[in-house]
Amino acid sequence: LEILDEEVGPRTHLHGREGMMERGDEIGVHVIRGGDIVGDHAVLFAGNYEVLELSHRAYDRGVFASGAVRAAAWVIGRKPGVYGMADVLNLS
């Protein structure tokens, strides 16, 4: 959502659409949790008659834990502040 906000300007982030009509200045956000699914994430860019989908599936929570451990090790000795994974991965 932050990437879209940077590219097209701030928009209302709408969580769920039941009973609501589409408005051009909104970005829809939906969350579904079920069964023993560990992580299944998708970003859809939907237009007229086509959809571009970017997806990520994790089959074990260790994927997320290893990132958290890496971030914890990285932050040791850093000045107090707000950091993101882009900092940890040296992408910023």
N, C-alpha and C positions, 0 to 999 in steps of 0.2 A: 504494500500500500504506500509505503514511503517513496518508493521509486516512482509510482504513478503520480503522487502528489508533486514530486520534483519536476516531472516531465509536463504534466498538464495543469498543474496548480491544485491547491487544496480542494478537496471534495468531501461531501458527507459520506462516511463509511456506514453503510446500512447493513445490519446483521439480521438477516431474514427478510422475506418480502411478503408474507401472508397478507392478503387483502390490500396490497398496495400496488399502484400503477408505477411503471418505470418512469424515472426522471433522468434526463440527460446528464445531470451533475452528480450522480451517485455512483459509488462503486459497491457492488454487492459482495458480502462476505458471508459464507456459510460454513458451519462446522458440523460434522457428523462423527460420532464416536460409536463404535460397535464391536462386539465380540472381543477377540484377542488381537485385533489390529494394533500393531505397535506404532507405525507412522506411515500414513499415506497422504501425501500433500499434492495438490494440483493447483495451478494457476491457469485460468482460461481467459483468453482474449477472444471474445465472441463478436463477430460482425454479421452482416447479412449473408446468409448461406454458407458460412464457414466458421470454423473454430480452430485456434491455435492453442495447444495444451502443452504445458511444461509440468512434468510430474517427478516426484521423488518418493520412493518406497523404502522404508527401513523394516527389516525383518527381525531385528534384535535391538533392545534398548541400549546395548553396549555402544552402538553407533553414537547415540546422544551422550552417553556417559563419557566416552573418550574425548569428545569435544569439550565437555565441562571440565574434565581433569586437565586438559591442555590449557584451557583458559585460566584455571586456578593456578597452575604453575607459572603461566605468563605474567599474571598480575602481582606475583610476589616481588616486593621491592619497588613497585611503581608508586608514584605520588597518588594520593587520594584524588579521585575524579570519576567521571563517567566514561566508560570504555565500551566498545562493541566488538563483535566478532571480527569486523573488518580490521580493527587494531590488532587483535590477537593473531590473525592470519597475515598481517602486514600488507593489507590491501588498501589502507587509507592514506 
